[in-house]
Amino acid sequence: MILLALDWTQFFGRFHPLIIHLPIGIIVLGALFYWMSFREKWSRLKSVIAPILLGAAITSTFSVVFGLMLASDGSYAASSLTWHKWSGIITAIATWGSYIFYTAESKPSIPFKASFYIMLVSLILAGHKGGQITHGKNYLLQYAPGFLVTLFNGSIEDNSSYFIAESNMDSTEAFRDIIKPMLDAKCIQCHNPDKSNGGLVLTSFEAILDGGNSGEVLQAGDVFESKLFARTTLPQSSSKFMPLEGIPFTYKEQEIMAWWIETGHEEFLKLRSVEIPKNILVLLEELYGYSHKPKSFVEKNKVSPVDSIALAAVNKIGFHAKPIANNTNFLDVVVSPDISDITAEMVSSLAQIKEQVAWLAIPKRNLQDAMLQEIGTFTNLAKLKIPNNPISDQGLAKIKNLPNLEVLNVYDTKITDQSIANLESLKTLKNLYIWQTAITKEGLERLQAALPSTEIVSGFEFASNQSE
């Protein structure tokens, strides 16, 4: 019998969102008619204000009763429900007061006006708090102009797009950047601290692990035992299908969530740290703009535009400098084909634009060790090609501290195993070309051990194949 009573309570309680619009509309109509009746040409409206107030009082009472029934299942947080509940009750009481005082023979002006305006203020508050419970705290201001957001709410989280900023690619986390935006878009309307249907809150990783009234919703490695996923795959006609309202999860979103659960649903799992199946990588790129390929230094960073006068001077002295791409200020600098031997003066001239120089190529131009001293100060240099030059170990030592160097080509130079220690210090190297240098096979092995992530082209493998 208790269960039956509870079911009937919830049955009638579900009519609260429907009936709540009746007193709102009637009260607004009554207020408009009341204010309009002060003008002589609308004075006839005074005769209908009393029945309007009576209708508002009756419907607001039913709305309060049904609202209390709906709130009895415990799905709503007391902190947010309290304001909505009591402002709704005050609205009903004030509406009855407005009707009673308006129809009284003595027509007391002050009690009526007090009740009337309390009714309006509490109605606005009840409506606002009810909207927050139903749609979330940021619903009203989500698309508001920036100054209104700052004025009323400080800031809001924008969940309108899944896309990850390019600057965050290397630190992208599976839950924070992939799964949570998905849940925010599809689930938290009904599963938040203020409104937790089934006792389930999905606004944080800890809350998800806590589960709901029916237990845990995540089982590491077991997709279909994880209710968070399984219920999104049920037929929409099922009473357990989620989400009950709004847009269902797409097949692509389901695939991504399934992959996350199968990997163990870790909170701080970085995507760069795991091997991701190709089909999931395709979906991540399509839905989130995520690329598993690490971004280069040039792609991740920005610099100010190059000074046009300095650029012209560099080009005039014997270089050809141009932007690497249309969307960056970084420069690709090469020596002009007309220059046979580079000079110290030419290298010094590059210092004018060293902030923008990211790629530099000086092949077979008689580049000397001393000239590398200046190049060693080019902190934004990511690619340096200086093959076929009389560079020795002393010269290479002058560029060992370049902090962002990703590609280094010293093919056919005079460096030996003495340069291994200096090469080992270039931790950002992705590609290293040391073919036809004096580095030995033993030195290469040491270098490979120190830079395991660097692709080293040494020529030893080619020589070994030739001897076979």
VEXDREN-2710 file (C-alpha; in Angstrom, 1 decimal):
% VEXDREN-2710
k/r/px/py/pz
1/MET/0.0/0.0/0.0
2/ILE/2.9/2.4/0.7
3/LEU/4.4/1.7/-2.7
4/LEU/1.0/2.2/-4.3
5/ALA/0.6/5.5/-2.5
6/LEU/4.0/6.6/-3.6
7/ASP/3.2/5.8/-7.2
8/TRP/0.0/7.8/-7.1
9/THR/2.0/10.7/-5.6
10/GLN/4.5/10.7/-8.3
11/PHE/1.8/10.2/-11.0
12/PHE/0.0/13.5/-9.9
13/GLY/3.4/15.2/-9.2
14/ARG/4.4/14.8/-12.8
15/PHE/1.5/17.2/-13.8
16/HIS/3.3/20.0/-11.9
17/PRO/5.3/21.2/-15.0
18/LEU/2.1/21.2/-17.0
19/ILE/-0.2/23.0/-14.5
20/ILE/2.4/25.5/-13.4
21/HIS/1.9/27.5/-16.6
22/LEU/-1.8/28.2/-15.8
23/PRO/-1.3/30.4/-12.7
24/ILE/1.7/32.1/-14.3
25/GLY/-0.4/33.1/-17.4
26/ILE/-3.4/34.1/-15.3
27/ILE/-1.4/36.2/-12.8
28/VAL/0.3/38.0/-15.6
29/LEU/-3.0/38.7/-17.3
30/GLY/-4.5/39.9/-14.0
31/ALA/-1.6/42.3/-13.4
32/LEU/-1.9/43.7/-16.9
33/PHE/-5.7/44.2/-16.5
34/TYR/-5.2/45.8/-13.1
35/TRP/-2.7/48.3/-14.3
36/MET/-4.7/49.0/-17.5
37/SER/-7.9/49.6/-15.5
38/PHE/-6.4/52.8/-14.0
39/ARG/-7.0/54.5/-17.4
40/GLU/-10.5/55.6/-17.9
41/LYS/-11.0/53.9/-21.3
42/TRP/-10.0/50.6/-19.7
43/SER/-11.9/51.0/-16.4
44/ARG/-14.3/48.2/-17.5
45/LEU/-11.5/45.7/-16.9
46/LYS/-12.0/46.1/-13.1
47/SER/-15.0/43.8/-13.3
48/VAL/-12.9/40.8/-14.5
49/ILE/-10.0/41.2/-12.1
50/ALA/-11.7/39.4/-9.3
51/PRO/-12.5/36.2/-11.2
52/ILE/-9.0/36.3/-12.7
53/LEU/-7.4/36.5/-9.3
54/LEU/-9.7/33.6/-8.1
55/GLY/-8.6/31.5/-11.0
56/ALA/-5.0/32.3/-10.3
57/ALA/-5.4/31.4/-6.6
58/ILE/-7.0/28.0/-7.4
59/THR/-4.5/27.0/-10.1
60/SER/-1.5/28.2/-8.0
61/THR/-2.8/26.1/-5.1
62/PHE/-3.0/23.0/-7.3
63/SER/0.4/23.8/-8.7
64/VAL/1.9/23.9/-5.2
65/VAL/0.2/20.6/-4.2
66/PHE/1.4/18.8/-7.3
67/GLY/4.9/20.4/-6.9
68/LEU/5.2/19.0/-3.3
69/MET/4.2/15.6/-4.7
70/LEU/6.9/15.8/-7.4
71/ALA/9.5/16.8/-4.9
72/SER/8.7/13.9/-2.5
73/ASP/10.8/11.4/-4.5
74/GLY/14.0/13.0/-3.2
75/SER/15.5/13.6/-6.7
76/TYR/15.9/17.4/-6.1
77/ALA/18.6/19.0/-3.9
78/ALA/17.2/20.7/-0.8
79/SER/19.4/23.8/-1.4
80/SER/17.8/24.6/-4.8
81/LEU/14.3/23.2/-4.0
82/THR/13.8/25.3/-0.9
83/TRP/13.7/28.7/-2.7
84/HIS/11.5/27.3/-5.5
85/LYS/9.1/25.6/-3.0
86/TRP/8.6/28.5/-0.6
87/SER/8.4/31.2/-3.2
88/GLY/5.7/29.0/-4.9
89/ILE/3.8/28.6/-1.6
90/ILE/4.1/32.4/-0.9
91/THR/2.8/33.1/-4.4
92/ALA/-0.3/30.9/-3.8
93/ILE/-0.9/32.6/-0.4
94/ALA/-0.4/36.1/-1.8
95/THR/-2.7/35.3/-4.7
96/TRP/-5.5/34.2/-2.3
97/GLY/-4.8/37.4/-0.2
98/SER/-5.0/39.6/-3.4
99/TYR/-8.4/38.0/-4.3
100/ILE/-9.8/38.3/-0.7
101/PHE/-8.7/41.9/-0.2
102/TYR/-9.8/42.9/-3.7
103/THR/-13.3/41.5/-3.2
104/ALA/-13.7/42.7/0.3
105/GLU/-16.5/45.3/0.8
106/SER/-14.1/47.8/2.4
107/LYS/-11.5/47.2/-0.3
108/PRO/-8.5/47.9/1.9
109/SER/-5.9/49.4/-0.4
110/ILE/-2.6/48.7/1.5
111/PRO/-3.2/45.0/2.3
112/PHE/-4.3/44.4/-1.3
113/LYS/-1.3/46.1/-2.9
114/ALA/1.0/44.4/-0.5
115/SER/-0.4/41.0/-1.4
116/PHE/-0.5/41.9/-5.0
117/TYR/3.1/42.9/-5.3
118/ILE/4.3/40.1/-3.1
119/MET/2.5/37.7/-5.4
120/LEU/4.3/39.2/-8.5
121/VAL/7.8/39.1/-6.9
122/SER/7.5/35.6/-5.5
123/LEU/6.1/34.4/-8.9
124/ILE/9.2/35.7/-10.6
125/LEU/11.5/34.1/-8.0
126/ALA/9.6/30.8/-8.1
127/GLY/9.7/30.7/-11.9
128/HIS/13.4/31.6/-12.0
129/LYS/14.4/28.9/-9.5
130/GLY/12.1/26.4/-11.2
131/GLY/13.8/27.1/-14.5
132/GLN/17.2/26.5/-12.9
133/ILE/16.1/23.2/-11.5
134/THR/14.8/22.1/-14.8
135/HIS/17.4/23.5/-17.2
136/GLY/20.4/24.2/-15.1
137/LYS/21.8/27.3/-13.4
138/ASN/23.4/28.7/-16.6
139/TYR/20.4/28.2/-18.9
140/LEU/19.1/31.7/-18.9
141/LEU/22.5/33.4/-19.5
142/GLN/24.1/30.7/-21.7
143/TYR/23.8/32.8/-24.9
144/ALA/23.5/36.2/-23.2
145/PRO/25.9/39.0/-24.2
146/GLY/29.2/38.9/-22.3
147/PHE/28.5/42.0/-20.1
148/LEU/25.2/40.4/-18.9
149/VAL/27.0/37.2/-18.0
150/THR/29.6/39.1/-16.0
151/LEU/27.0/41.3/-14.3
152/PHE/24.7/38.5/-13.2
153/ASN/26.7/35.4/-13.1
154/GLY/30.4/36.0/-13.3
155/SER/31.1/33.4/-15.9
156/ILE/29.5/30.3/-17.5
157/GLU/30.9/27.2/-19.0
158/ASP/30.3/27.0/-22.7
159/ASN/29.1/23.4/-23.6
160/SER/28.0/24.4/-27.1
161/SER/30.9/22.7/-28.8
162/TYR/32.9/19.6/-28.1
163/PHE/36.0/20.9/-29.9
164/ILE/39.3/21.0/-28.1
165/ALA/41.5/24.0/-28.4
166/GLU/44.7/23.3/-30.4
167/SER/46.8/24.5/-27.5
168/ASN/45.4/21.8/-25.3
169/MET/46.0/18.8/-27.6
170/ASP/49.0/17.5/-25.8
171/SER/47.3/17.6/-22.4
172/THR/43.9/16.3/-23.6
173/GLU/42.3/14.0/-21.0
174/ALA/39.7/11.3/-21.8
175/PHE/37.2/12.2/-19.1
176/ARG/37.6/16.0/-18.8
177/ASP/37.8/16.8/-22.5
178/ILE/35.9/14.0/-24.2
179/ILE/33.4/12.2/-21.9
180/LYS/32.3/15.1/-19.6
181/PRO/31.4/17.5/-22.4
182/MET/29.3/14.7/-23.8
183/LEU/27.5/14.1/-20.5
184/ASP/27.1/17.8/-20.0
185/ALA/25.3/18.1/-23.3
186/LYS/23.1/15.1/-22.9
187/CYS/22.6/14.1/-19.3
188/ILE/23.1/16.8/-16.6
189/GLN/19.7/18.4/-17.2
190/CYS/18.3/15.5/-15.1
191/HIS/21.4/14.4/-13.2
192/ASN/22.9/17.3/-11.4
193/PRO/23.3/18.2/-7.7
194/ASP/20.0/20.2/-7.8
195/LYS/18.0/17.5/-9.7
196/SER/19.3/14.0/-9.4
197/ASN/16.9/11.6/-11.0
198/GLY/17.4/8.2/-9.6
199/GLY/19.8/9.6/-7.1
200/LEU/22.4/9.8/-10.0
201/VAL/24.6/12.9/-10.4
202/LEU/26.8/13.1/-13.5
203/THR/28.5/16.5/-13.1
204/SER/31.8/15.1/-11.7
205/PHE/33.9/12.0/-12.0
206/GLU/33.5/11.3/-8.2
207/ALA/29.7/11.6/-8.4
208/ILE/29.6/9.2/-11.4
209/LEU/31.6/6.6/-9.4
210/ASP/29.2/6.9/-6.5
211/GLY/26.4/5.8/-8.8
212/GLY/22.7/6.2/-8.1
213/ASN/19.8/4.5/-6.3
214/SER/20.3/1.3/-8.4
215/GLY/24.0/1.1/-7.7
216/GLU/27.1/1.7/-9.7
217/VAL/26.9/2.9/-13.3
218/LEU/30.4/2.1/-14.4
219/GLN/32.2/-1.3/-14.5
220/ALA/35.8/-1.0/-15.7
221/GLY/36.3/-2.9/-18.9
222/ASP/32.7/-4.1/-19.1
223/VAL/30.7/-1.9/-21.4
224/PHE/27.3/-3.6/-21.2
225/GLU/27.5/-4.0/-17.4
226/SER/28.0/-0.2/-17.2
227/LYS/24.6/1.3/-17.0
228/LEU/25.9/4.7/-18.0
229/PHE/26.6/3.2/-21.5
230/ALA/24.0/0.4/-21.6
231/ARG/21.0/2.5/-21.1
232/THR/21.9/4.8/-24.0
233/THR/21.7/1.7/-26.4
234/LEU/18.2/0.6/-25.3
235/PRO/15.2/1.0/-27.6
236/GLN/13.8/4.5/-27.1
237/SER/10.5/2.9/-26.2
238/SER/12.1/1.4/-23.1
239/SER/11.3/3.1/-19.8
240/LYS/15.0/2.8/-18.9
241/PHE/16.3/4.4/-22.1
242/MET/18.5/7.4/-21.5
243/PRO/18.4/10.3/-21.9
244/LEU/14.6/10.5/-21.3
245/GLU/14.5/14.0/-22.8
246/GLY/16.5/15.8/-25.4
247/ILE/18.7/14.4/-28.2
248/PRO/19.9/10.8/-27.7
249/PHE/23.5/9.7/-27.9
250/THR/24.6/9.1/-31.5
251/TYR/26.3/5.9/-32.5
252/LYS/29.7/7.8/-32.7
253/GLU/29.3/9.1/-29.2
254/GLN/28.4/5.6/-27.9
255/GLU/31.5/4.2/-29.6
256/ILE/33.7/6.8/-27.9
257/MET/32.2/6.1/-24.5
258/ALA/32.5/2.4/-24.9
259/TRP/36.2/2.8/-25.7
260/TRP/36.7/4.9/-22.6
261/ILE/35.0/2.3/-20.4
262/GLU/36.9/-0.6/-22.0
263/THR/40.2/1.2/-21.2
264/GLY/39.3/1.3/-17.5
265/HIS/37.5/4.7/-17.4
266/GLU/40.4/6.5/-15.7
267/GLU/39.8/10.1/-14.8
268/PHE/43.1/11.6/-15.7
269/LEU/43.9/9.4/-18.7
270/LYS/45.8/11.5/-21.3
271/LEU/45.1/10.5/-24.8
272/ARG/48.7/11.0/-25.9
273/SER/49.7/8.3/-23.4
274/VAL/47.7/5.4/-24.8
275/GLU/47.3/3.6/-28.1
276/ILE/43.9/4.5/-29.6
277/PRO/42.2/2.3/-32.2
278/LYS/42.0/3.9/-35.6
279/ASN/38.2/3.9/-35.7
280/ILE/38.2/5.8/-32.4
281/LEU/40.8/8.3/-33.6
282/VAL/38.6/9.0/-36.6
283/LEU/35.7/9.7/-34.4
284/LEU/37.7/11.9/-32.0
285/GLU/38.9/14.0/-34.9
286/GLU/35.5/14.3/-36.4
287/LEU/33.6/15.2/-33.2
288/TYR/36.3/16.9/-31.1
289/GLY/38.9/18.1/-33.7
290/TYR/41.4/16.0/-31.8
291/SER/44.6/14.9/-33.5
292/HIS/46.7/12.1/-32.0
293/LYS/49.7/13.3/-33.8
294/PRO/51.7/15.6/-31.5
295/LYS/51.7/19.2/-32.6
296/SER/55.0/20.7/-33.7
297/PHE/56.6/23.7/-32.0
298/VAL/55.4/26.0/-34.8
299/GLU/51.8/24.7/-34.6
300/LYS/51.6/25.1/-30.8
301/ASN/53.2/28.6/-30.5
302/LYS/52.8/32.1/-31.8
303/VAL/55.1/35.1/-32.3
304/SER/54.6/38.7/-33.2
305/PRO/54.9/39.7/-36.9
306/VAL/58.4/40.3/-38.3
307/ASP/59.6/43.8/-38.8
308/SER/59.2/44.6/-42.5
309/ILE/62.4/46.7/-42.6
310/ALA/64.5/43.9/-40.9
311/LEU/63.0/41.3/-43.2
312/ALA/63.9/43.3/-46.3
313/ALA/67.5/43.7/-45.0
314/VAL/67.8/40.0/-44.5
315/ASN/66.5/39.2/-47.9
316/LYS/68.8/41.8/-49.5
317/ILE/71.9/40.4/-47.9
318/GLY/71.5/36.9/-49.4
319/PHE/68.6/35.0/-47.7
320/HIS/65.1/34.2/-48.8
321/ALA/62.7/34.4/-45.8
322/LYS/59.0/33.6/-46.1
323/PRO/56.2/32.6/-43.7
324/ILE/56.0/28.9/-43.0
325/ALA/52.2/29.1/-43.5
326/ASN/49.4/31.6/-43.9
327/ASN/48.3/31.4/-40.3
328/THR/51.7/31.9/-38.6
329/ASN/54.3/34.6/-38.3
330/PHE/57.1/32.0/-38.1
331/LEU/59.6/32.2/-40.9
332/ASP/61.3/29.6/-43.2
333/VAL/64.7/31.0/-44.1
334/VAL/67.1/29.6/-46.7
335/VAL/70.2/30.9/-48.3
336/SER/69.9/32.2/-51.8
337/PRO/71.1/29.9/-54.6
338/ASP/73.4/32.8/-55.8
339/ILE/75.4/32.6/-52.5
340/SER/78.3/30.1/-52.6
341/ASP/79.9/30.9/-49.3
342/ILE/78.0/32.3/-46.3
343/THR/79.7/35.0/-44.2
344/ALA/79.7/35.9/-40.5
345/GLU/78.0/39.2/-41.5
346/MET/75.1/37.3/-43.1
347/VAL/74.6/35.2/-40.1
348/SER/74.7/38.2/-37.8
349/SER/72.1/39.9/-40.0
350/LEU/69.7/37.1/-39.2
351/ALA/69.7/38.1/-35.5
352/GLN/67.4/41.0/-36.5
353/ILE/64.5/38.5/-37.1
354/LYS/65.6/35.6/-34.8
355/GLU/62.4/35.6/-32.9
356/GLN/60.5/34.6/-36.0
357/VAL/63.0/32.2/-37.5
358/ALA/61.8/28.7/-37.0
359/TRP/63.2/26.9/-40.0
360/LEU/66.7/27.6/-41.2
361/ALA/68.6/25.9/-44.0
362/ILE/72.2/26.6/-44.9
363/PRO/73.4/23.6/-46.9
364/LYS/76.9/23.4/-48.4
365/ARG/77.7/27.1/-47.9
366/ASN/81.0/26.7/-46.1
367/LEU/79.4/27.4/-42.7
368/GLN/82.1/27.7/-40.0
369/ASP/82.0/26.7/-36.4
370/ALA/82.2/30.3/-35.2
371/MET/79.1/31.2/-37.1
372/LEU/77.0/28.7/-35.1
373/GLN/77.5/30.9/-32.0
374/GLU/74.9/33.3/-33.3
375/ILE/72.6/30.6/-34.5
376/GLY/72.7/29.1/-31.0
377/THR/70.8/32.1/-29.7
378/PHE/67.8/31.5/-32.0
379/THR/65.5/30.1/-29.3
380/ASN/62.5/29.6/-31.6
381/LEU/64.5/27.5/-34.0
382/ALA/62.7/24.2/-34.6
383/LYS/64.4/23.0/-37.8
384/LEU/68.0/23.4/-38.7
385/LYS/69.5/22.0/-41.8
386/ILE/73.3/22.6/-42.1
387/PRO/74.6/19.5/-44.1
388/ASN/77.7/19.4/-46.2
389/ASN/79.6/22.0/-44.2
390/PRO/83.0/21.9/-42.4
391/ILE/81.3/21.8/-39.0
392/SER/83.2/20.1/-36.1
393/ASP/82.4/19.0/-32.6
394/GLN/83.3/22.5/-31.4
395/GLY/80.7/24.0/-33.7
396/LEU/78.0/21.6/-32.7
397/ALA/78.6/22.5/-29.0
398/LYS/77.4/26.0/-29.8
399/ILE/73.9/24.9/-30.6
400/LYS/73.4/22.3/-27.9
401/ASN/71.1/24.6/-25.8
402/LEU/68.5/25.3/-28.5
403/PRO/65.4/24.6/-26.4
404/ASN/62.9/23.8/-29.2
405/LEU/64.9/22.1/-31.9
406/GLU/62.9/19.3/-33.5
407/VAL/64.9/18.6/-36.7
408/LEU/68.7/18.7/-37.1
409/ASN/70.5/17.8/-40.3
410/VAL/74.3/17.6/-39.9
411/TYR/74.8/15.1/-42.8
412/ASP/78.3/15.0/-44.2
413/THR/79.9/17.2/-41.5
414/LYS/83.0/16.5/-39.4
415/ILE/81.3/15.7/-36.1
416/THR/82.5/12.7/-34.1
417/ASP/81.5/10.7/-31.0
418/GLN/82.6/13.7/-29.0
419/SER/79.4/15.4/-30.1
420/ILE/77.2/12.6/-28.6
421/ALA/76.9/14.4/-25.2
422/ASN/75.9/17.6/-27.0
423/LEU/73.3/15.9/-29.1
424/GLU/71.9/14.1/-26.1
425/SER/71.0/17.5/-24.6
426/LEU/68.6/18.2/-27.4
427/LYS/65.7/16.5/-25.8
428/THR/63.1/18.0/-28.2
429/LEU/64.6/16.3/-31.3
430/LYS/62.3/14.3/-33.4
431/ASN/64.5/13.8/-36.4
432/LEU/68.3/13.7/-36.5
433/TYR/70.4/13.1/-39.7
434/ILE/74.0/12.2/-39.0
435/TRP/74.8/10.1/-42.1
436/GLN/78.4/10.4/-43.4
437/THR/79.8/11.8/-40.2
438/ALA/82.5/10.4/-38.1
439/ILE/80.1/9.1/-35.4
440/THR/80.7/5.4/-34.8
441/LYS/78.2/2.6/-34.5
442/GLU/78.9/2.5/-30.7
443/GLY/78.2/6.2/-30.5
444/LEU/75.0/5.8/-32.4
445/GLU/73.8/3.1/-29.9
446/ARG/74.6/5.5/-27.1
447/LEU/72.7/8.2/-28.8
448/GLN/69.7/6.0/-29.5
449/ALA/69.5/5.0/-25.9
450/ALA/69.6/8.7/-24.8
451/LEU/67.0/9.8/-27.3
452/PRO/64.6/6.9/-27.7
453/SER/61.8/9.0/-29.3
454/THR/64.1/10.5/-31.9
455/GLU/64.3/9.1/-35.4
456/ILE/68.0/8.9/-36.3
457/VAL/69.2/8.5/-39.8
458/SER/72.8/7.3/-39.6
459/GLY/73.5/5.3/-42.7
460/PHE/74.7/2.3/-40.8
461/GLU/71.6/0.3/-41.7
462/PHE/72.1/1.2/-45.4
463/ALA/75.7/0.2/-45.2
464/SER/74.8/-3.1/-43.6
465/ASN/72.3/-3.9/-46.3
466/GLN/74.9/-3.1/-49.0
467/SER/77.5/-5.4/-47.5
468/GLU/75.0/-8.3/-47.5
END
